[in-house]
Amino acid sequence: MLKYGSDKPDLRNPLEIADVTEIFRGGGFGVFAKAIEEGAVVRAIPAPGAGTRARSFFDGTNQWAKDEGYAGLGYINFKGGEGGGGVAKNLGPERVALLVQQMKLGPDDGVFFACGPANTVAKLAGLARTRVGQELDLIEKDTFKFCWIVDFPMYEYDEVEKKVIFSHNPFSMPQGEMEALNTMNPLDILAYQYDIVCNGIELSSGAIRNHKPEIMYKAFELAGYDRSVVDDQFSGMINAFKFGAPPHGGSAPGVDRIVMLLADEPNIREVILFPMNQKAEDLMMGAPSEVSPRQLKELGIKLVNDGPKQP
């Protein structure tokens, strides 16, 4: 997430994001310095050769970030090895020199900065990495770049609910099993989960699944669910575990996504057999359709007319 801002990175894009929080900490760029004091981080996205671009390129990228719902992007643009425009004057020559050294910036490069909470900034930096790569025509063509994504976090903190929740799949085996659940900070626990990614597309997702009832109870307990919830909502699974489920795992490939890449088709709807429209309707099959009273009776469903809706 630090290097690419995504858990399904497109490795055809050579750009790598860097953590430059310490360079801005206590510096002359007050907006970032104050945010860092309050817990924010700063991520930098290089833009090779962009220093020779018109200022409209940098201002346009900043406006794009705002249009995406973020606060925006700071930037520095170098031209011919000069001190740089944008926030360089506020940052100061010594800190700019540290930035150039850390990121190995060239004399005509540019660099964008995202500042804010770590999770938010990771997403913005990832989107900016993609946009800059596309705008500067850096994306390698006619190739497939594969990678495995491993060590997904078992839990994450929900800022809205103000509690720890499952990050990905609650039925995965935590790395370290019961010992990890009993002794580690939930946010530091990793799961045996893995994806295979190609050109920024998740082709297959899988995991080693938990098969032990005591681990399932404890894993749900850390996310705020007691045993009664597990017994009530996942009775079939927990009972199977108690009868002695073997260790198991696997992976589920998305054949339609593979076809989309092979066909060089950016829209997955073009390779799906019966694609739905924006109203979730299958026009070829005429679905969904009106449900008959007989079908409702078979399912034990009764429709209740509450009268006309109020304007």
NUMARZA-720722 format. One record per residue: residue in one letter; x, y, z of N, C-alpha, C, O in turn. Coordinates in steps of 0.02 Angstrom, whole numbers, plus 32768, in hexadecimal, padded with zeros to 4 digits. Layout:
AXYZXYZXYZXYZ
...
This chain:
M80297FC48000800080008000802B803F8000801880727FE3
L8066803C802080938075802180B080817FDB80B380BA7FC4
K80C7804C7FBA80E980547F7A80B980637F4080CA80887F12
Y807D80467F43804F804B7F0A800B80697F1A7FE6807A7EEC
G7FFA80717F5B7FBA808E7F6C7F7F80627F5A7F47807A7F54
S7F8B80217F517F577FF37F3C7F6B7FAC7F4F7FA67F9C7F4F
D7F3A7F827F5D7F497F3B7F687F427F127F287F437ED57F2A
K7F3A7F357EF17F3B7F147EAF7F607F427E7E7F427F5E7E50
P7FA17F4A7E887FC87F7B7E617FD37F657E197FDA7F2A7E09
D7FD47F987DEE7FE57F8D7DA880307F977DA280487FD07DA3
L80567F617D9B809F7F657D9A80BA7F797D5680F77F7F7D4D
R808F7F857D2680A67FA27CE780B97FEB7CF280DE80097CCB
N809F80087D2780AE804D7D3A80ED804C7D6680EC802D7D9B
P8124806C7D51816380687D76816680947DB58195808F7DDC
L813580C07DBF813880F07DF6812E80CD7E39810480A07E40
E815480E37E6B814D80CA7EAF814381057EDF816681377EDB
I811380FE7F0B810381317F3C8135812E7F76814E80F87F86
A814581677F94817581697FCB8157818E8006812F81BB7FFE
D816C817980428158819B8080818A81D3808D81C581C6809A
V81738212808A819F824C80968186827580D1819282B180D4
T8164825580FF814882788139817D829E815F817382D88172
E81B6827E816C81EA829D8195820982DA8173822083078196
I820A82DC813282268316810F81F98353811A8212838C811D
F81B88348811F818983808128817C83908172816283C58182
R818F8362819F8181836C81E681A783AA820081E483AF81F9
G818283D9821D81A08416823881BC8445820581E084738216
G81AB843A81C681C684638190819E84A28184816F84B281A8
G81B384C7815081958507814181538503811D812F85358117
F814184C88103810084C180E280CD84B3811980C08479812A
G80B084E98134808884E58171804D84B7816E803D849681A0
V802B84B381357FEF8489813080018440813F7FDE841E8165
F803684288120804B83E3812B806983DA8171805A83A88192
A8092840A818780B2840481C9807F83FF8201808783D6822F
K804B842781FD8017842582307FF083E3822D7FE183C68261
A7FE283CB81F17FBD838C81E97FE6835282057FCA83248224
I8028835381FB8052831E82148051831C8260805082E6827E
E805183578280804C835A82C9800C833982E2800A8320831A
E7FD8833982B97F98831D82CC7F9182D482B57F5A82B882B8
G7FC882B6829D7FC8826F828C7FC6825F82427FC382248230
A7FC9829182177FC7828581CF800A826B81B5803D827181D7
V8009824F817A8046823A81588049825B81138017827580FA
V8084825B80F5808D827980B380AA8244808480DD82258094
R808A823A804C80A2820B801980B482337FDA809182637FC8
A80EA821F7FB9810282427F7E80FB82147F41810C81D97F44
I80E382317F0A80DA820C7ECB8107822D7E9680F982667E83
P813C820C7E7F8169822B7E4E814782337E0A811A820D7DF8
A815D82657DE5814482717DA28180827E7D75819182B77D67
P81A182497D5D81DF82507D3581D5827A7CF781A7826F7CCF
G820082AC7CEF81FE82D67CB481C7830A7CB481C283307C84
A819E830C7CE88165833A7CE7817883827CF7815083B07CEE
G81B6838C7D0E81CB83D07D1F81CA83FF7CE481C2843B7CEC
T81D083E47CA881CF840D7C6B8188841A7C53817D84407C24
R815883FA7C73811284047C5F80FB84497C76811884677CA3
A80C684627C5680A884A17C6A808A849B7CB0807984647CC6
R808384D37CD2806884D37D15802284B67D16800C849A7D48
S7FFF84BB7CDE7FBA84A17CDA7FB784567CE87F84843D7D00
F7FEE84317CD87FF083E97CE77FEB83DE7D327FC683B37D49
F801184047D59801283FC7DA17FD184157DC07FB483F47DEC
D7FBB84507DAB7F7C846B7DC57F41843E7DB37F1284367DDA
G7F4484237D767F0E83F67D617F0B83B77D8A7ED5839E7D99
T7F45839B7D9B7F48835F7DC57F2F836E7E0B7F0D83447E2A
N7F4083A97E257F2683BD7E667EDA83C47E657EB883AE7E93
Q7EBF83E17E2F7E7783E97E2A7E5583A57E217E1E839A7E3B
W7E7583787DFD7E5B83337DF67E5283137E3A7E1E82F47E47
A7E84831A7E667E8082FD7EA97E45831A7ED07E2382F67EF4
K7E3A835B7EC97E01837B7EEB7DBF83617ECF7D8F83557EF4
D7DBD83587E8D7D80833D7E6E7D7182F67E857D3882E07E84
E7DA682D27E997D9E828E7EB27D87828C7EFB7D7B82577F17
G7D8282C77F1A7D6982CB7F5F7DA082D37F937D9282CE7FCF
Y7DDE82E07F7D7E1582E87FAC7E2783327FB37E0D835C7F8F
A7E5383417FE37E6683867FF07E9183A37FB87E9583E07FB1
G7EB283787F927EDD83907F5C7F2283737F627F30834A7F8E
L7F4F83897F367F9483717F347FC483AD7F337FBA83DC7F0C
G7FF783AB7F5E802E83DA7F57805D83C17F21805983877F0C
Y808B83ED7F0B80BA83D57ED780FA84017ED780FA84397EF0
I812D83E57EBA816A840A7EA9817C83F77E61817C83BC7E50
N818B84297E3881A2841B7DF481E784397DEA81F284757DF4
F8216840E7DD6825B84247DCA826484317D7F8247840E7D55
K828C84637D70829C84707D2A82E7847D7D25830184AE7D40
G830984517D018351845B7CF88378845A7D3883AD84797D3D
G835F84357D6B838484307DAA837C846B7DD8839D846E7E0B
E8350849A7DC7834484D37DF3832084BE7E32830884857E37
G831B84EC7E62830084DD7EA482BA84C17EA482A6849F7ED3
G829484D07E71825184B47E6C821A84E57E7D822385127EA5
G81E084DB7E5C81A685047E6A817684E07E99818884AE7EB7
G813A84FA7E9F810884DC7ECB811984E97F14812585227F28
V811B84B47F3D812684BC7F85817084BD7F97818184BD7FD2
A819D84BD7F6581E584BA7F7381FC84F67F9D822584EE7FCB
K81E385317F8D81F9856D7FB281E685687FFB820C857B8027
N81AA854F800981948548804F81BC8512807381CB851980AE
L81CD84DD804F81F084A5806E823884B6807D8253849F80B0
G825884DD8053829E84F1805F82CF84C5803982C1848A802E
P830984E18026833984BD7FFB8355847E801B835F844C7FF9
E8362847E805D837F8443807D834F8408807B836383D0806B
R83108415808B82DE83DF808A82D083C8804282C4838D8036
V82D083F7801482C683E47FCE82FF83B77FB782F483867F93
A833D83C77FCC8376839D7FBB836F83567FD7838083267FB6
L8354835180158348830F8032831482E9800A831982AC8000
L82E0830D7FF482AC82EE7FCB82C882D47F8982B9829B7F75
V82F082FC7F68830F82E87F29833A82AA7F338339827C7F0A
Q836082A97F6A838C82707F78836482317F86837481FC7F6C
Q833082377FB0830981FC7FC382E581DE7F8782E281A17F7F
M82C982097F5C82A081F17F2582C681EB7EE482AB81D77EB1
K830781FE7EE6833281F97EAA8312821F7E6F830D82057E37
L82FE825E7E7D82DE82877E4A831182A57E1B834882B77E30
G82FF82A97DDB832B82C67DA9832183117DA382F4832C7DC3
P834A83337D7B8347837C7D75830883977D5582F983D27D5D
D82E3836D7D3282A683847D118269835C7D28823883567D03
D826C83427D648235831A7D7E820483457DA68212837E7DB8
G81CB83277DB3819A83457DE0818883137E16819A82D87E12
V8166832A7E49815082FE7E7E8112831B7E9E810D83577EAB
F80E182EF7EAC80A383037ECD80A282E97F1480C282B77F24
F807C830C7F3F807982F97F86803082F47F9C8006831F7F8D
A802182BE7FC17FE082B57FDF7FE982B3802B801682908044
C7FC082D8804F7FC782DC80987F8482D080B97F5182E980A2
G7F8482A780EE7F47829981127F4D825881397F84823E8140
P7F15823D81527F1681FC81747F3281C681477F2781C7810A
A7F56819681647F7B8164813D7F4F813F810B7F62813880D0
N7F14812781207EE9810180F27ED0812C80B87ECE8116807F
T7EBC816A80C87EA2819780947ED981A980627ECE81A98026
V7F1481B8807D7F4C81CC80527F63819380267F77819E7FED
A7F60815580407F74811C80177F4881177FD97F61810B7FA2
K7F0781217FE17EDA811D7FA87EE681557F767EE9814A7F3A
L7EEE81927F907EFB81CB7F647F3D81C37F3F7F4181CE7F03
A7F7181AE7F637FB281A57F437FAF816F7F0D7FCE81767ED8
G7F89813A7F1A7F8281057EE97F5E811D7EAA7F73810D7E72
L7F2A81447EB37F0681607E7A7F3281917E537F3281927E16
A7F5881BA7E797F8481EB7E597FBC81C77E337FCF81DD7DFD
R7FD681917E4F800981697E2D7FF081527DE9801381567DB7
T7FB281397DE87F9581217DA97F8B815B7D787F9C81547D3D
R7F7181927D907F6481CB7D647FA581E77D477FA981F47D0A
V7FD781F17D718017820C7D5A803681DC7D27805181F27CF4
G8034819B7D36804F816A7D07802E816D7CC3804F81667C90
Q7FEC81777CC37FC7817B7C857FD581BD7C607FE181BD7C24
E7FD581F47C867FDF82367C688025823C7C49802D825D7C15
L8057821D7C68809B82217C4F80AD81E77C2180E681E07C0C
D807B81BD7C11808481857BE480BB81567BFB80E781437BD5
L80B981447C3C80EC81197C5980D680D07C5E80FF80A57C6D
I809680C27C50807C807E7C58809680527C20808B80607BE5
E80B9801C7C3280D47FEE7C00809B7FCD7BD980697FB87BF6
K80A37FC97B98806E7FAF7B6D807C7F687B5780B57F507B58
D80467F457B45804A7F017B2880717ED17B54809C7EAC7B3C
T80617ED17B9480827EA47BC280547E947BFD80267EBA7C0C
F80617E5B7C1D803C7E487C5A806D7E487C9480A17E267C91
K805D7E6D7CC980877E717D0480617E527D3F80307E6F7D58
F80787E187D5580577DF37D8B80787E007DCE80B47E107DD1
C80527DFA7E03806F7DFB7E47803F7DD97E7780027DD97E6E
W805C7DBB7EAA80357DA07EE2802F7DD47F1980617DF57F29
I7FF57DDC7F357FEA7E077F6F7FDD7DD97FAB7FAE7DB17FAA
V80077DDF7FDD80027DB3801780007DDC805880087E198057
D7FF67DB980907FF97DD980D27FC57E1080DB7FD57E4680F5
F7F887E0480C57F527E3480D27F477E3A811D7F4C7E088141
P7F377E7681367F267E7D817D7EE47E5A818C7EB57E5B8165
M7EE17E3A81C67EA57E1881DB7E6E7E4A81EF7E337E3E81E3
Y7E847E82820E7E547EB382277E697EF982117EA27F0581FC
E7E3A7F2782157E487F6E820B7E1C7F9682397DEC7F7C8256
Y7E2B7FD682417E048001826E7DD2802982457DE5804C8215
D7D93802482577D5D804882357D55808D82557D408092828F
E7D6680C282307D638105824C7D1B811B82597D0F81458284
V7CEB810082347CA58112823D7C8980F0827B7C6B811082A6
E7C9280AD827F7C77808782B77CA3808D82F67C8E807C832D
K7CE180A682ED7D1180AD83247D1E806A83467D1B80648383
K7D2B8037831D7D3B7FF683397D627FCC83077D667FDD82CC
V7D7F7F95831F7DA47F6782F57D737F3B82CF7D447F2082EC
I7D7E7F33828E7D527F0A82647D7F7EDB823A7DBB7EE58236
F7D607EA8821D7D857E7D81EF7D997EA581B17D717ECC8196
S7DD67E9A819A7DEF7EBF81617DDB7EA0811F7DCB7EC480EF
H7DDB7E5E811A7DD27E3E80D97DA27E0380DF7D687E0980CA
N7DB97DCD80FA7D907D9180FF7D937D7581467DC87D5F815C
P7D5B7D77816A7D5C7D6281B17D697D1881BB7D767D0281F3
F7D657CF081867D6C7CA8818C7DB27C8F817A7DBE7C538175
S7DE07CBE816F7E257CAB815F7E4A7C98819F7E377CAB81D6
M7E7F7C7181967EA97C5E81CF7ED97C9781DF7EFF7CAC81B4
P7ED87CB1821D7F097CE4822F7F4F7CC682347F577C8F824C
Q7F807CEB821D7FC57CD482247FD87CD5826E7FD07D088290
G7FF07C9C82867FFD7C9582CE7FC47C7682F37FCA7C65832E
E7F8B7C6C82D17F507C4B82EB7F3B7C6683307F3B7CA38339
M7F2B7C3B83607F0F7C5283A07F417C7C83C77F2C7CAC83E9
E7F807C6C83C37FB27C9483E87FB17CDD83D27FB57D0A83FB
A7FAC7CE883917FA97D2D83777F6A7D50838F7F6D7D8B83A3
L7F327D2E838E7EF37D4C83A57EF57D5E83EF7ED77D908404
N7F197D3784167F1B7D42845E7F507D7584747F497D9484A8
T7F847D7E844C7FBC7DA684637FCB7DE4843B7FED7E118454
M7FB27DE983FD7FC47E2183D27F8E7E5683CF7F537E4883DC
N7FA27E9383BF7F737EC883AF7F4D7EB183707F6C7E9F833F
P7F0A7EB283727EE57E9A83377EFA7EBA82F57EF87E9A82C1
L7F0D7EFA82F87F1F7F1D82BB7F637F07829F7F757F188267
D7F897EE082C77FC97EC682B07FC57E7E82977FF67E63827E
I7F8B7E5F829F7F837E19828C7F7A7E1382407F507E368222
L7FA07DE882217F9A7DDB81D97F737D9B81CE7F707D7081FA
A7F567D9581937F2F7D5981827F517D3381497F777D508122
Y7F427CF381447F597CCC810B7F297CD880D07F007CAD80BF
Q7F2F7D1380B37F057D2680797F347D3C80417F6A7D57804E
Y7F1E7D3180037F4A7D407FCB7F207D4D7F8C7EEC7D2E7F82
D7F387D7B7F647F1B7D8A7F227F517D857EEE7F8C7D907EFC
I7F3E7D747EB17F6C7D7B7E797F507DB27E4C7F167DB27E3A
V7F7C7DE17E3B7F687E1E7E187F8F7E237DD67FCA7E117DD3
C7F6D7E3B7DA37F8D7E467D627F767E897D467F3B7E957D3E
N7FA67EB57D387F977EF67D1A7F637F1D7D427F397F407D25
G7F667F177D847F387F3C7DAF7EF47F1C7DB77EC77F397DD5
I7EEB7EDF7D9C7EAC7EBB7DA07EB57E7E7DCD7EE37E577DC3
E7E8A7E777DFF7E8B7E3C7E2A7E6E7E017E047E337DFF7DF5
L7E997DD07DF47E837D977DCD7E6A7D5E7DF87E3E7D387DE4
S7E867D567E337E747D1E7E5E7E807D317EA67EB27D507EB7
S7E517D1E7ED17E577D2C7F187E4F7CEB7F3F7E267CC17F2D
G7E767CE37F737E727CA57F997E8B7CAD7FE07EA07CE37FF4
A7E897C7680057E9E7C77804A7EA67C3080647E8A7C008048
I7ECE7C2A80997ECB7BEE80C37E957BFC80F67E997C2B811C
R7E617BD380F77E287BE081227E337BC481687E557B928172
N7E157BE681977E157BCC81DB7DE97B8E81DE7DB57B8A81BD
H7DFE7B5C82067DD57B1F820D7DCD7B0C82567DB77AD48266
K7DE07B3A82847DDD7B2A82CB7DA87B5682EE7DAC7B9382EA
P7D787B3783107D417B5D832F7D5A7B9083627D3F7BC78365
E7D8C7B7F838A7DA37BAE83BD7DC37BEC839E7DBF7C2283BB
I7DE37BE483637DFF7C1E83417DC87C4983237DCD7C868324
M7D947C29830A7D5D7C5082EE7D3A7C7983247D2C7CB4831A
Y7D2E7C5B835E7D0F7C8083957D3B7CBC83A97D217CF383B2
K7D7C7CB183B07DA97CE683C77DB07D1C83927DB27D5883A3
A7DB47D0983537DBB7D3A831D7D7F7D68831B7D867DA58312
F7D447D4C83237D077D7583237D017D9F83627CE77DD78361
E7D1A7D8483997D197DAA83D87D417DEB83D27D2C7E1F83EB
L7D7B7DE883B17DA57E2483A87D827E58837D7D917E938381
A7D537E4283537D2E7E7183297CEB7E8583497CC27EA6832A
G7CE17E7183887CA67E8883AD7C6B7E5A83AB7C337E6F83BC
Y7C747E1A83977C3C7DEA83947C477DB383C87C7D7D9583CB
D7C147DA683F07C1C7D7184227C097D2D84047BF47D2883CB
R7C0F7CF8842C7C047CB484147BBD7CAA83FA7BB37C8583CB
S7B8D7CCC84197B477CC284057B3C7CD983BD7B147CBB8399
V7B5E7D0E83A87B577D2783647B737CF383337B557CE682FF
V7BAD7CD783447BCC7CA483187B9E7C6783147B937C4C82DE
D7B857C51834E7B597C15834E7B197C2183287AFE7BF38309
D7B007C5F832A7AC07C6E830A7AC87C7A82BF7AA17C5F8297
Q7AF97CA382AB7AFF7CB782667B2B7C89823B7B257C8881FE
F7B567C62825B7B827C3582357B807BEF82527BB37BCD8259
S7B447BDA82627B3C7B9982847B567B5F825A7B767B318274
G7B497B6082197B5F7B2A81EE7BAB7B2381ED7BC67AEC81F1
M7BCC7B5C81E87C157B5B81E57C347B4782287C607B1C822A
I7C1D7B66825E7C3C7B57829F7C2F7B0F82B37C5A7AF082D3
N7BF57AF482A27BE77AAD82B17C137A7F82887C2A7A4C82A1
A7C1F7A9182497C4C7A69821F7C927A68823D7CB37A34823D
F7CA87AA182567CEA7AA482757CEC7A7682B27D1E7A5382BE
K7CB77A7682DA7CB67A4E83177CB67A0383067CCF79DB832E
F7C9B79F182CD7C9B79AA82B97CDF7995829E7CED79598297
G7D0A79C7828F7D4E79B682797D5C79C582317D6A7998820A
A7D587A05821E7D697A1881D97DB57A1581CF7DDA7A2981FC
P7DCB79FD81967E1479F981897E2F7A3E81777E097A6A8163
P7E707A48817C7E8E7A8681617E7E7A8C81177E807A5A80F3
H7E6D7AC881017E5A7AD180BC7E687B1980A57E6D7B4680CE
G7E6D7B2280657E777B6480477E707B5F7FFC7E617B297FE2
G7E797B967FDB7E717B957F937E737BD97F747E897C0A7F94
S7E5D7BDD7F377E5D7C1C7F127E267C1A7EDF7E157BE57EC3
A7E087C547ED27DCF7C587EA37DE17C867E697DDD7CC37E70
P7DF37C6A7E2F7E057C947DF67DC87CB47DD67D947C957DD0
G7DD07CF27DC07D9B7D157D9C7DA77D0E7D517DCE7D347D34
V7D877CDD7D327D947CCE7CEB7D827D097CBF7DA47D177C8E
D7D4C7D2D7CD17D387D667CA77D6D7D9D7CA97D777DC07C77
R7D8F7DA57CE17DC57DD87CE57E017DC37CBB7E227DED7C9C
I7E0F7D827CBB7E467D697C927E377D757C487E627D8B7C22
V7DF97D677C347DE47D727BEE7DE87DBC7BDD7DFC7DCE7BA5
M7DD57DE77C0C7DD87E2F7C017E1F7E467BF07E297E6E7BC3
L7E507E2B7C167E967E3D7C087EAE7E217BC67ED07E437BA0
L7E9D7DE17BB77EB27DC37B797E957DE67B3C7EB47DEB7B08
A7E587DFF7B447E367E227B0D7E497E6C7B0B7E327E917ADF
D7E727E837B3C7E857EC97B407E477EF57B427E427F287B1F
E7E177EE07B6C7DD77F037B717DD27F247BB67DCF7F007BE8
P7DD27F667BBA7DD17F887BFC7D8F7F817C227D8E7F8B7C5F
N7D597F717BFF7D177F6C7C207D037F237C267CF97F017BF4
I7CFE7F0B7C647CF07EC47C707CAA7EB17C577C9D7E777C48
R7C7D7EE17C517C3A7ED37C387C3B7EBA7BF07C0D7E987BDA
E7C707ECB7BCB7C757EB67B857C877E6C7B7E7C817E507B48
V7C9E7E4C7BB47CB17E067BAF7C857DD97BDB7C8F7D9C7BDB
I7C567DF57BFF7C287DCE7C287BEF7DB57BFC7BD67DDB7BD3
L7BDA7D777C057BA87D597BDA7B657D7F7BDD7B487D8F7BAA
F7B4D7D8C7C1A7B0E7DB07C227B187DED7C4E7B057DEB7C88
P7B367E227C347B447E5D7C5D7B047E817C717AD37E827C4C
M7B057E9F7CAC7ACB7EC67CC47AD77F107CB57B107F277CB0
N7AA07F347CB07AA67F7C7CA67AAC7F9E7CEA7AB27F7D7D1E
Q7AAB7FE07CEB7AB580057D297A7C7FFD7D5A7A82800E7D95
K7A447FE27D437A0C7FD47D707A0B7F8B7D8779DA7F727DA2
A7A437F687D7B7A4A7F227D8D7A177EF67D6A79FD7EC67D86
E7A077F087D2B79D97EE27D0279FF7EBC7CCC7A2D7ED87CAC
D79EC7E7E7CC07A087E577C8979D67E5C7C5079A27E3B7C50
L79E57E877C1F79B67E957BEA79AB7E597BBC79747E517BA1
M79DE7E2F7BB379D67DF57B8879A97DC17BA7797F7DA37B84
M79B07DB67BE779887D837C0A79467D9F7C24791B7D7A7C3B
G793E7DE27C2279017E017C3C78FC7DFA7C8778C57DF07CA1
A79347DFF7CAA79357DF57CF2794E7E357D1479797E587CF8
P79357E447D4F79017E1F7D7378BC7E2C7D5578B07E5F7D34
S788E7DFE7D63784A7E047D4A78197E047D84782C7DFA7DBE
E77D97E0E7D7477A57E0F7DA877A17DCA7DCA77A47D977DA8
V779B7DCA7E0B77967D8C7E31774D7D7A7E3A77247DA37E4D
S773D7D3B7E2B76F77D267E3076E47D177E7877107D087EA1
P76A37D1A7E89768D7D087ECD76A17CC17EE076B07CB37F1A
R76A17C937EB076B47C4E7EBE76FD7C497ED4770E7C257F03
Q77287C6F7EB1776F7C6F7EC4777A7C8C7F0977A27C737F30
L77557CC17F19775B7CDF7F5B77447CAE7F9177627CAA7FC6
K770E7C887F8376F47C587FB377277C217FC1772F7C0B7FF9
E77487C0B7F8B777B7BD67F9277B37BEC7FC177D07BC37FE4
L77C37C2C7FC077FA7C477FE877E37C60802C780C7C768055
G77A37C5E8038778A7C778078778E7CC2807F77977CDC80B6
I77877CE58046778B7D2E804777467D4C803B77217D36800F
K77347D7D806476F37D9E805D76FF7DE8805177267E088075
L76DD7E04801F76E27E4B801176AE7E71803876737E5D803A
V76C37EA6805876967ECF808176907F13806176C27F348054
N76537F28805376477F6A8036763E7F9D806E760E7F9B8094
D766E7FC98074766B7FFC80A97645803A80947645806C80B7
G76248036805A75FF80718044762A809E801A766580918011
P760E80D58001763481037FD6766D81247FFD766781358038
K76A5812D7FD976DE814D7FF976D281987FFF76B481B77FD4
Q76EB81B4803576E581FB8040771482228013774D820B8008
P7700825B7FF8772D82827FCD7767829D7FF5779282BF7FD9
